Every structure is written in structure tokens, then in C-alpha cells.
Amino acid sequence: MKLASLKANGRDGQLVIVSRDLKIAILATDIAPTLQNAIENWASVEPALKERYDDLNANGAAGKNGVFAFDETVVASPLPRAYQWLDGSAYLSHVELVRKSRGADMPKSMLEDPLMYQGSSDNFCGPHDPVYVASEDWGTDLEAEIAVITDNVPMLTTPQEAVSHIKLFMLLNDISLRNLIPTELNKGFGFLNGKGVTAFSPVAVTPDELGDAWDGQKINLDLTVHVNGEKLGSPNAATDVYFTLAQLISHAARTRNLGAGTVVGTGTISNHNHETGFCCISEKRALETIRTGAPVTSFFKFGDQVRIEMFDAKGQSIFGSINNEIKQYVK
């Protein structure tokens, strides 16, 4: 099943069901007005949503019985806002490469306990909305990732139990302001200004939409990133995963319950084999530094464009594309 949110009826949007090929959609507000409402009542509303989704795929046509053409460029993120957004670091090759470029080793504790921060979730960026940044000097970067939306997760949920709490998958672009981050981390209290907005894919999908690519732990598909039309990379999301999404959820629930609608991200998708390319600019800069002594690639300039997408084995886009232009914010 594929779900999206129209920019309508307030800050939480208006729930729609989208066809598997992402071409048509139909309102689902009579079943659940918003995706947040749906996820809070998943057990009772999921069968009705699934029935309408199956009918849309089998019998839907634009202009017929409320069906309309789906335009991914105008929707909000599937959850336009969330009560909780937690981003982990499942791919230690990302951490290792960036730290190596600074001459720093990776602490052994990172092999035992995943990194995770709590990000801003009151106003997610739409998948095709501009990303506004006040200064190019902030070092604006992307981070292409996978995220899940959970239902209610009890405290002390194990990784084995956590799998059943994954209800929906999304892609995301987690904007990082690299030149602001070091000062914040040196304070010993985590990110705030160093993290900008976060944009999610046009649709969120249920696990079954991933087919055999999802084995209950990992998604065996490439995540493709383009910057200004040039391919930055297509790392495989199943390769070099050190912490699974279930482990990240379990980590987050170690000391508290997680409410329905919690969003948990993998951190930047990254492979040890750098021939697959990168899902963030900082990794490319780090490798350039290691090889030549200094980075060549610059962070984003105003007007730069990033595109993030994942395709199935037949080349069909699963989530639609994230396509954000970096624009200057003027007060």
C-alpha cells in the first residue's frame, strides 16, 4: 500500500491512497483524515485502506469515482509533521570515512551502541519543496536515508519485537549544515542549528510493497542520488548495515515508550566500496581529503538541486522522488 498527504485541511494534510505505479490516487479521509490518525488506529483502519488500494490498482482510472492523477510535486511529506523524529547511524562506513579524513579513529563504543539524535519534526519539508538556507557558508549537505514510521512501541521492546512495529517506509533527505556542526558537538550536547529541515518521499509504503527486497531486517535495493543532474552515488541499502532498523527502534525504546507516528531514520546510506558513490557530499569530500590532502567538491550553492530515489528490480520508482532545490532564505 502507498499513502501520501495532500497539502490541505491544516498542518497534518489530507490522507490519500496512491496506486502502485504512482500515477493515480484517491482520497481516504472517510477512513482516516490524516496519516497520523491512520497510524494511531492502524489495526482498525488498515483493512479498509488496503481494500481501497487494491481496488484502485485493479479498477482505477483518473476521473472515475473520485480517482485523480497523482502529482508528486505538490504533496507534503507523508507525515507533514510528527510527534517524534529520531535519526540513527546504521552505516558505520559513513562515520569511519568522515572521521578518518580528520585523522580520528572510530570509538569502539560505536560498535556496541548506535548513534542517534532527536531532530526537529514540527514542520517537515515537502519532497519537491525548496530547502531554505540563510548562508552558503553554513556548508549545506544532503543525507539520503531510509526511514520507518512505527505504531506504539513499548519501552524495552527487543529488536526481534520491533520488526512488527514497522508499519511504513519512506525515503528522506536530512539536511546537514556541516560548518555549524563541529562547534555544536564540541559543546557535548548534540545537534541543534547544525541540522536544517528534513524532506521525505512523496509516498510512504507498507513493507509488502518492497517484495523480496525486504527480508525483515534490510532493504536490498540501491538508493540513488543526483546533484544538479549528475549522479553522486547509488549505494546498496543492504550492504554494510551495522545496525538494522529494528535495532535502532529497540535502542530508542530502551528508556521510554515510542508513540504511534514516531519516525526513525537509518542515517546516511553508505558502503565501504566507494565505487558505489555517496549519499552525502561530506563522504565524497572526506575521500578526496584522504587521497589528495584536501577536498575538491564543494557543499551546496544556492540554486543547486538534489534528487533522491529508489527503484525496484523492474526499474519502477517505489517512493517517488525527493527533489529539493537549495534556496537562500531572506528574512
Legacy VTK file of the C-alpha trace (Angstrom):
# vtk DataFile Version 3.0
C-alpha trace
ASCII
DATASET POLYDATA
POINTS 331 float
0.000 0.000 0.000
1.180 3.525 -0.816
-0.029 6.557 1.132
0.510 10.286 0.715
-0.664 13.576 2.205
-2.131 16.430 0.221
-1.375 19.970 1.374
-4.907 20.642 2.577
-7.066 20.857 5.708
-4.419 22.115 8.104
-0.887 21.219 9.104
-1.374 17.432 9.077
-2.549 17.291 5.480
-5.224 15.126 3.883
-4.698 11.369 3.510
-4.758 9.847 0.024
-4.098 6.367 -1.323
-1.731 6.222 -4.293
-1.555 3.489 -6.923
1.437 1.197 -7.093
2.692 2.880 -10.275
2.302 6.336 -8.637
0.022 7.550 -11.453
-3.365 7.911 -9.767
-4.742 8.486 -6.263
-7.963 8.631 -4.286
-8.958 10.318 -1.055
-9.016 8.183 2.082
-10.305 10.806 4.514
-13.532 8.901 5.182
-11.355 6.068 6.548
-8.764 8.235 8.302
-8.471 12.027 7.859
-4.677 12.089 8.152
-1.778 9.666 8.113
-1.150 10.404 11.786
-4.727 9.389 12.565
-4.323 6.255 10.451
-1.142 5.155 12.185
-2.710 5.722 15.604
-5.610 3.445 14.619
-3.728 1.136 12.262
-5.274 -2.152 13.349
-8.800 -0.919 12.641
-8.227 1.203 9.510
-5.555 -0.799 7.659
-8.007 -3.367 6.198
-10.226 -0.635 4.707
-7.224 1.245 3.334
-5.887 -1.954 1.787
-9.231 -2.790 0.190
-9.411 0.640 -1.441
-5.785 0.395 -2.531
-6.384 -2.958 -4.215
-9.452 -1.581 -5.983
-7.502 1.494 -7.119
-4.819 -0.689 -8.691
-7.329 -3.046 -10.317
-10.058 -0.682 -11.459
-8.881 2.896 -11.011
-8.804 5.482 -13.769
-8.419 9.228 -13.493
-11.819 10.913 -13.394
-13.624 7.738 -12.306
-15.286 7.552 -8.858
-13.133 10.235 -7.278
-9.845 8.988 -8.739
-7.436 11.729 -9.803
-3.986 11.952 -11.375
-1.290 11.852 -8.702
1.185 14.720 -8.810
4.110 14.044 -6.502
5.467 17.564 -6.978
2.705 19.200 -4.935
2.238 16.858 -1.947
3.562 17.271 1.552
5.814 14.719 3.203
3.633 11.690 4.120
3.700 12.928 7.709
3.822 16.720 7.284
4.835 16.849 10.940
5.494 14.140 13.512
5.484 13.921 17.273
8.930 12.370 17.192
11.778 12.144 14.641
14.814 10.067 15.591
17.784 9.614 13.284
20.365 6.907 13.829
23.610 5.884 12.189
23.218 2.360 10.840
26.119 2.551 8.382
29.396 2.848 10.263
31.299 3.159 6.986
29.935 6.719 6.877
31.235 7.550 10.357
34.535 5.770 9.752
35.295 7.586 6.477
34.447 11.059 7.766
36.480 10.557 10.949
39.425 9.093 9.020
39.625 12.256 6.890
40.141 14.200 10.149
42.774 11.757 11.386
40.433 10.428 14.068
39.675 6.800 14.880
36.148 5.497 15.370
35.434 4.861 19.071
34.824 1.206 19.904
31.623 2.197 21.701
30.035 2.904 18.308
30.256 -0.815 17.547
28.080 -1.579 20.555
25.643 1.306 20.823
24.170 3.174 17.835
24.424 6.922 17.454
21.035 8.638 17.471
19.762 12.183 17.745
16.297 13.682 18.082
15.603 16.099 15.238
13.092 18.819 14.510
9.779 17.323 13.425
7.235 20.124 13.751
7.433 21.101 10.076
8.882 18.599 7.606
9.815 19.863 4.147
7.775 18.570 1.197
9.502 16.188 -1.225
9.617 18.811 -4.001
9.731 21.929 -1.832
12.741 24.251 -1.712
15.220 23.913 1.132
15.865 27.379 2.521
19.277 28.203 3.996
20.425 31.648 5.100
24.098 31.354 4.154
26.233 29.259 1.792
28.957 29.474 4.442
26.993 27.051 6.599
28.152 24.126 4.421
24.791 22.733 3.329
24.818 18.997 2.639
22.262 16.265 1.989
21.929 12.930 3.739
19.936 10.364 1.752
18.383 7.775 4.037
15.579 5.304 4.668
13.061 5.858 7.457
10.215 3.934 9.040
7.021 5.026 10.746
6.098 2.964 13.784
2.930 2.296 15.703
3.066 2.381 19.521
6.339 0.822 20.663
6.551 -0.190 24.350
9.646 0.525 26.387
12.219 -2.306 26.364
10.998 -3.633 23.011
13.615 -6.042 21.653
14.924 -5.894 18.075
13.001 -9.082 17.333
9.784 -7.491 18.599
10.484 -4.156 16.906
10.041 -5.557 13.382
6.278 -5.906 13.907
6.041 -2.229 14.869
7.331 -1.068 11.464
4.224 -0.012 9.549
5.530 2.224 6.750
8.774 3.032 4.940
9.893 6.341 3.438
13.000 7.891 1.904
14.372 11.120 3.287
16.791 13.969 2.747
18.204 15.048 6.093
19.801 18.458 5.530
23.039 18.920 7.483
24.854 22.231 7.891
28.364 20.834 8.110
30.184 24.031 9.062
27.909 24.587 12.065
28.088 21.050 13.430
31.650 20.938 14.884
31.080 23.865 17.246
27.859 22.333 18.499
29.361 18.886 19.034
32.303 20.392 20.907
29.806 21.629 23.482
28.980 17.988 24.209
25.223 18.398 23.874
24.369 17.279 20.330
22.828 18.851 17.226
20.522 21.824 17.001
21.494 24.527 14.496
23.689 22.065 12.595
20.596 20.262 11.323
18.253 22.003 8.892
14.930 20.786 7.546
14.134 17.184 6.646
12.244 16.222 3.489
10.565 12.854 2.960
9.498 10.969 -0.164
6.111 11.668 -1.795
4.669 8.382 -0.553
5.099 6.068 2.401
4.790 2.352 1.618
3.908 -0.742 3.601
6.620 -3.420 3.881
4.927 -5.722 1.358
5.452 -3.111 -1.382
9.191 -3.848 -1.176
8.648 -7.511 -2.077
11.657 -9.796 -1.704
13.940 -6.772 -1.292
12.788 -6.522 2.339
13.820 -9.523 4.410
12.535 -8.204 7.720
15.887 -6.641 8.540
17.319 -4.893 5.483
16.217 -3.478 2.122
18.322 -4.960 -0.652
17.995 -2.083 -3.122
20.169 0.828 -4.201
19.432 4.391 -3.122
20.237 6.740 -5.994
21.288 10.360 -5.518
21.799 13.023 -8.182
23.135 16.529 -7.619
22.460 19.006 -10.424
21.650 16.101 -12.718
24.929 14.284 -12.099
24.960 11.010 -10.221
26.530 11.281 -6.778
26.002 7.631 -5.938
23.834 4.523 -5.661
24.955 2.708 -2.509
23.130 -0.504 -1.697
20.956 -0.197 1.402
21.509 -3.826 2.491
25.293 -3.722 2.228
27.407 -2.799 5.256
24.423 -2.269 7.581
25.797 -2.480 11.099
22.581 -1.656 12.978
19.231 -2.695 11.485
16.142 -0.524 11.689
14.751 -2.930 14.280
17.869 -2.427 16.399
17.538 1.345 16.072
13.904 1.212 17.183
14.838 -1.002 20.124
17.624 1.410 21.077
15.218 4.355 21.036
12.733 2.436 23.195
15.308 1.459 25.798
14.130 4.016 28.362
10.700 5.133 27.094
7.661 4.282 25.021
7.554 5.489 21.411
4.211 6.913 20.332
2.462 5.936 17.115
3.813 8.070 14.306
7.400 8.015 15.525
9.795 8.309 12.572
13.149 6.506 12.796
15.891 7.001 10.185
18.903 4.908 9.244
21.379 7.741 8.851
23.275 8.203 5.592
23.291 5.075 3.406
26.960 4.203 2.916
29.073 1.352 1.524
32.722 0.537 2.219
33.120 0.093 -1.537
33.343 3.731 -2.632
32.785 2.760 -6.257
29.057 2.802 -5.474
29.301 6.522 -4.807
27.811 8.510 -1.966
24.582 9.618 -0.333
26.107 12.800 1.069
28.695 15.305 -0.100
30.758 15.074 3.078
31.767 11.472 2.310
32.991 12.448 -1.144
34.931 15.345 0.387
36.372 13.033 3.034
37.642 10.575 0.413
39.143 13.447 -1.590
40.925 14.654 1.544
42.329 11.197 2.263
43.544 10.759 -1.327
44.826 14.254 -2.146
45.077 16.112 1.153
42.166 18.488 0.519
38.531 18.315 -0.635
37.659 19.298 -4.182
33.878 19.036 -4.125
32.037 21.955 -2.544
28.921 21.889 -0.428
25.674 23.194 -1.931
25.395 26.603 -3.509
22.096 28.421 -3.903
20.283 27.024 -6.923
21.752 23.532 -6.576
19.325 20.634 -6.889
19.311 17.219 -5.207
17.242 14.212 -6.315
16.827 11.025 -4.268
15.015 7.911 -5.485
14.824 4.129 -5.055
13.841 1.746 -7.844
12.606 -1.831 -7.706
14.050 -4.696 -9.735
11.932 -3.659 -12.747
13.142 -0.056 -12.626
9.896 1.310 -11.172
10.194 4.131 -8.651
8.892 2.840 -5.325
8.524 6.024 -3.282
8.571 8.703 -5.956
11.415 11.191 -5.893
12.690 13.738 -3.429
13.725 16.750 -5.469
14.842 19.758 -3.410
16.411 22.977 -4.644
18.654 24.866 -2.233
17.452 28.451 -1.973
18.561 31.471 0.034
16.364 32.376 2.952
15.702 36.100 3.163
14.127 37.434 6.335
LINES 1 332
331 0 1 2 3 4 5 6 7 8 9 10 11 12 13 14 15 16 17 18 19 20 21 22 23 24 25 26 27 28 29 30 31 32 33 34 35 36 37 38 39 40 41 42 43 44 45 46 47 48 49 50 51 52 53 54 55 56 57 58 59 60 61 62 63 64 65 66 67 68 69 70 71 72 73 74 75 76 77 78 79 80 81 82 83 84 85 86 87 88 89 90 91 92 93 94 95 96 97 98 99 100 101 102 103 104 105 106 107 108 109 110 111 112 113 114 115 116 117 118 119 120 121 122 123 124 125 126 127 128 129 130 131 132 133 134 135 136 137 138 139 140 141 142 143 144 145 146 147 148 149 150 151 152 153 154 155 156 157 158 159 160 161 162 163 164 165 166 167 168 169 170 171 172 173 174 175 176 177 178 179 180 181 182 183 184 185 186 187 188 189 190 191 192 193 194 195 196 197 198 199 200 201 202 203 204 205 206 207 208 209 210 211 212 213 214 215 216 217 218 219 220 221 222 223 224 225 226 227 228 229 230 231 232 233 234 235 236 237 238 239 240 241 242 243 244 245 246 247 248 249 250 251 252 253 254 255 256 257 258 259 260 261 262 263 264 265 266 267 268 269 270 271 272 273 274 275 276 277 278 279 280 281 282 283 284 285 286 287 288 289 290 291 292 293 294 295 296 297 298 299 300 301 302 303 304 305 306 307 308 309 310 311 312 313 314 315 316 317 318 319 320 321 322 323 324 325 326 327 328 329 330
